[in-house]
Amino acid sequence: MGTDPQAALSAALDRLWVQYLPLMRERVEVLETAAQDFAAGPLSVDRQQAAQSAAHKLAGVLGTFGLTRGTVLARELEIMYSRQNAPEAALAERFSSITAEIHTVIDSRK
């Protein structure tokens, strides 16, 4: 009697999720900090690149786990952080709200 391949895959993904969760949370923190800093003024090149990189990596890993909404949001942030943005309240709010939604997507996966 063999094991169910779907159950085995699901269990493997669950193990990977647990392994990557701290790293994903760390990347969300990078995005949260960047959004807060942007609300106060222009981001340094390093901070902007770190946010862009964190968003890029989150887009990939969230897609791996089937969290399509998280991937879409992270890609949007990646594109936004790839531009030279002048500080603007509405844009700072958008950075924050997208990041909060990514946080919710991650927390919603059991």
C-alpha positions as CSV (number, residue, x, y, z in Angstrom):
1,M,0.0,0.0,0.0
2,G,1.7,3.2,-1.2
3,T,1.4,6.7,0.3
4,D,-0.7,9.3,-1.3
5,P,1.5,11.5,-3.5
6,Q,-0.7,14.5,-3.0
7,A,-0.5,14.1,0.8
8,A,3.3,13.7,0.6
9,L,3.6,16.8,-1.4
10,S,1.4,18.7,0.9
11,A,3.4,17.6,3.9
12,A,6.7,18.6,2.2
13,L,5.3,22.0,1.4
14,D,4.2,22.4,5.0
15,R,7.7,21.6,6.2
16,L,9.2,24.1,3.8
17,W,6.6,26.7,4.9
18,V,7.8,26.3,8.5
19,Q,11.4,26.6,7.4
20,Y,10.9,29.7,5.3
21,L,8.4,31.5,7.5
22,P,11.0,33.4,9.6
23,L,12.7,34.6,6.4
24,M,9.4,35.7,4.9
25,R,8.6,37.6,8.1
26,E,12.0,39.2,8.0
27,R,11.4,40.4,4.4
28,V,8.0,41.8,5.4
29,E,9.8,43.7,8.2
30,V,12.2,45.2,5.5
31,L,9.2,46.3,3.6
32,E,7.4,47.7,6.7
33,T,10.5,49.7,7.6
34,A,11.0,51.0,4.1
35,A,7.3,52.1,4.0
36,Q,7.7,53.9,7.3
37,D,11.0,55.6,6.2
38,F,9.4,56.6,2.9
39,A,6.6,58.4,4.8
40,A,9.3,60.5,6.5
41,G,11.4,61.3,3.4
42,P,13.2,59.9,0.4
43,L,14.7,56.4,0.8
44,S,18.4,55.9,0.5
45,V,19.5,53.9,-2.5
46,D,20.4,51.0,-0.2
47,R,17.1,51.0,1.6
48,Q,15.2,51.2,-1.7
49,Q,17.2,48.3,-3.2
50,A,16.7,46.3,0.0
51,A,12.9,46.8,-0.3
52,Q,12.9,46.0,-4.0
53,S,14.9,42.8,-3.3
54,A,12.7,41.7,-0.4
55,A,9.6,42.2,-2.5
56,H,11.1,40.2,-5.4
57,K,12.0,37.3,-3.1
58,L,8.6,37.3,-1.5
59,A,6.9,37.3,-4.9
60,G,8.7,34.1,-5.7
61,V,8.4,32.2,-2.5
62,L,4.7,33.1,-2.0
63,G,4.0,31.8,-5.5
64,T,5.7,28.5,-4.6
65,F,3.2,28.1,-1.8
66,G,0.2,28.9,-4.0
67,L,-0.4,32.3,-2.4
68,T,-1.1,34.1,-5.7
69,R,-2.5,37.2,-4.1
70,G,0.8,37.6,-2.1
71,T,2.8,37.2,-5.3
72,V,0.8,39.9,-7.1
73,L,1.1,42.3,-4.2
74,A,4.9,41.7,-3.8
75,R,5.4,42.2,-7.5
76,E,3.6,45.5,-7.4
77,L,5.9,46.6,-4.5
78,E,8.9,45.4,-6.4
79,I,8.0,47.6,-9.4
80,M,7.1,50.5,-7.2
81,Y,10.5,50.3,-5.3
82,S,12.3,50.0,-8.7
83,R,11.3,53.6,-9.5
84,Q,12.7,56.8,-8.2
85,N,9.8,58.0,-6.1
86,A,9.5,61.4,-4.6
87,P,8.1,61.2,-1.0
88,E,4.3,61.6,-1.2
89,A,1.7,60.8,1.5
90,A,-0.5,58.7,-0.9
91,L,2.4,56.6,-2.1
92,A,3.7,56.0,1.4
93,E,0.2,54.9,2.4
94,R,0.1,52.5,-0.6
95,F,3.5,51.0,0.4
96,S,2.1,50.5,3.9
97,S,-1.2,49.0,2.9
98,I,0.3,46.6,0.3
99,T,2.8,45.4,2.9
100,A,0.1,45.0,5.5
101,E,-1.9,42.9,3.0
102,I,1.2,40.7,2.3
103,H,1.5,40.2,6.1
104,T,-2.1,39.1,6.2
105,V,-1.6,36.7,3.3
106,I,1.3,35.1,5.1
107,D,-0.5,34.9,8.4
108,S,-3.6,33.3,6.8
109,R,-1.7,30.2,5.6
110,K,-2.0,27.5,8.1
